Amino acid sequence: MSQPLDALFFPRRIGVIGLSSRLGSWGRRVVELLQAGGYGGELYAVEPRDADPGFPVLDDLAAEGHRLDLLVVAVPAAFAVDVVARARRGGVGAVVLFSSGFAEEGAAGHGRQQQLRAAAGDMPLLGPNCLGVVSRPASAQVTASPYAERSAPAPGPLAIVTQSGAMGFVLADQLNQRGTAFSYYASVGNEACLQLTDVGSYLLERPDVQVLGLYVEQVRDPGALARIGRRAAELGKRVVVLKAGTSEAGSRATLSHTAAVAGDPLLFGALCRDAGITMAEDDESFADLMTALQRPVTLPPEPRFAVLTVSGGAGAVISDRLAALGAAVPALEPETRAAVAALDLTGAAALDNPIDLGGQFYRSADAFGELLATLDADPSLDGIICYFTFGDHFPELYRRLAGTLAGLATPSWLIWAAPPDGALADTPAGVVHPSIAGLMRALPGLVRAPDPEPVDEGSLPAAKPAAVRAASRLPREPGVVTEIHAGRILSELGVPYVRSLDGASAAHGPEHPEAQGAFVVKVDSPDAPHRARLGLVRLAVPAADIPKVADALLERAAQLGLSDAQAVVQPQLAHTGELSIGAVRDPQYGPALVIGPGGARAEDTRATRHVLRLPAAPETVQRVATELAAEHAGLAVAAWTDVLLLLAEFLMQAPTVAELDINPLLIRPDGSPVAVDSLMVLTADPAHDHP
């Protein structure tokens, strides 16, 4: 059955408008590359300037557009809107619009792009300001990029959709260097009509696509991207994303520590994790992951490898790199080692793991199959890595080795280091890597997390009354909710919170059984969200000194011109660690809880953080609490889970909370949490903003 984008990727009749006899013009380049690429469909010149362009002509787009599956538009932006409108009236199946001069050029360009979107209506339009589409199965290279002139390996089960045409072809060239190539490519440009996720969703459903690669600069629809990840999991396929730049989010305030660190990379990473999408770090890791994920291979979280090399040094490097990834190169099981020793491995330098075949490995070539079968039969091994170099004199031997590895039950790879030019093109998909670094970049992506579960708000348990009640206690006006009020709300919610005292109460001794006989004195003011930076916090204050310390801090607050300043006194509690729990309500990614280091390290961008995108299922919250316990010995999982669940429910009940900080949240000696500082930032109620 025909699909909406079939006209884009499987066009039988292509028209080009904007043809010029000028050498190097985009319209002419498209025609030349289509012909050079073996396009077998019908090709038309649409309303050409030249009387005889050399192939069939359509003189009136509005009248004859129904004859075209795909129209390629290579005219200046000033004329493009009219062309697209006439293409739609004429019944064109889809449009590729190369022209620039739209939203990328400011206010005037934005207006022109809105006109373009209206002109296209429901007609699929790729662009503007794009580098086109390539469909290898259809032999259709609808692009002007010089990449299309290069030779490439046979296409594999890969598709690339990119928001940057040039970067997309760079990524494609990286694949070529690894002996593989895409089957489908699309550059979406400004995404006036078709977005990256629209095209990606279409290609993901193609039976000949196993891995979808996305190059993303702006996340226009996080929900659509998450749906792609979940759909890939349903289909047993993989999605790889390389993210650059920042999203269109940015209107978020940053009064809290959490908002200062919960930028696009952190929230985008959480979205990908939750959706089962693999993130690449750069162009090389993107290509390595795309290459490796072609195979339906998965590894356990701490895999055990056998390593087979022709160089002892390489075996050591591979072992070190695997250890850094949390993998192991264990000694071979006695039965396996005995079976390996019984083989005729002439010149082998070491028969334990790693196995070093030595420089004369080729003399043992006849035994390779039996050696690999022996390792494959060992149930204690999760993977096999072979390392061979050059191969100029043994290319067929290496290819046979790669074929053998592809057929093993145990996931196996060949690192063919420094291969001859083009040697990798004839090797099994996803088996061969040209470097140790390349395979090591790919292996983490093969450790498959559990399939992502979509969160249906209707299926979540009803919010606890405490969350509803605490949300109702929030002020109705936007602004900063300081600790005095925020702490009361959190206490009512059920979050363990240290009690604030007055000086007289503090003088009678510790308020808390874990208090250390000393107190914290600080100033509370809506003008000082970061009071420690202003010198408005004192630690380890003896009870007798509380009045004079409080007076000194209030005097400093007056000097700084802070409004509504009050002194807050709290017992200083014994603790074994400090964490922070914060929340942001991002305009792109929605609400999220962020759990990370507390105290002075709350804004340490190098620290590990856990992100809970909301709404979150209880089992997801439990998982995060368990991960925290693995990082902080003695942490009470049940108590921390309760706090996270309460805060998650509160955030869903309180849409005006744009930011929340609980910092620090102390880990008490018994592992339970207690909050000792907090801040909220409120915005206008979105329900009132949009009547």
Sequence and secondary structure as in RCSB ss.txt:
>XXXX:A:sequence
MSQPLDALFFPRRIGVIGLSSRLGSWGRRVVELLQAGGYGGELYAVEPRDADPGFPVLDDLAAEGHRLDLLVVAV
PAAFAVDVVARARRGGVGAVVLFSSGFAEEGAAGHGRQQQLRAAAGDMPLLGPNCLGVVSRPASAQVTASPYAER
SAPAPGPLAIVTQSGAMGFVLADQLNQRGTAFSYYASVGNEACLQLTDVGSYLLERPDVQVLGLYVEQVRDPGAL
ARIGRRAAELGKRVVVLKAGTSEAGSRATLSHTAAVAGDPLLFGALCRDAGITMAEDDESFADLMTALQRPVTLP
PEPRFAVLTVSGGAGAVISDRLAALGAAVPALEPETRAAVAALDLTGAAALDNPIDLGGQFYRSADAFGELLATL
DADPSLDGIICYFTFGDHFPELYRRLAGTLAGLATPSWLIWAAPPDGALADTPAGVVHPSIAGLMRALPGLVRAP
DPEPVDEGSLPAAKPAAVRAASRLPREPGVVTEIHAGRILSELGVPYVRSLDGASAAHGPEHPEAQGAFVVKVDS
PDAPHRARLGLVRLAVPAADIPKVADALLERAAQLGLSDAQAVVQPQLAHTGELSIGAVRDPQYGPALVIGPGGA
RAEDTRATRHVLRLPAAPETVQRVATELAAEHAGLAVAAWTDVLLLLAEFLMQAPTVAELDINPLLIRPDGSPVA
VDSLMVLTADPAHDHP
>XXXX:A:secstr
   TTHHHHS SEEEEES  SSTT HHHHHHHHHHHTT  SEEEEES SSS  SS EES HHHHGGG SEEEE S
 HHHHHHHHHHHHHHT SEEEE    SGGGHHHHHHHHHHHHHHHTTS EE SS   EEEGGGTEEE   GGGGS
      SEEEEES HHHHHHHHHHHHHTT   SEEEE TT SSS HHHHHHHHHT TT SEEEEEES  S HHHH
HHHHHHHHHHT EEEEEE S  S       SHHHHH  HHHHHHHHHHHHT EEESSHHHHHHHHHHTTS     
SS BEEEEES HHHHHHHHHHHHHTT B     HHHHHHHHTS  TT SB SSSEE  TTGGGGGGGHHHHHHHH
HT TT SEEEEEEE  SS HHHHHHHHHHHHH SS EEEEEES  TTGGGGS TTTEESSHHHHHHHHHHHS   
      GGGS    HHHHHHHHTS SSSEEE HHHHHHHHHHHT  B   B HHHHHT  SSTTEEEEEEEEEE 
TT TTGGGGT EEEEE GGGHHHHHHHHHHHHHHTT SS EEEEEEEE  SEEEEEEEEEETTTEEEEEEEE GG
GTT TTS  EEEESS  HHHHHHHHHHHHHHSTT  HHHHHHHHHHHHHHHHH TTEEEEEEEEEEE TTS EEE
  EEEEE   HHHH  
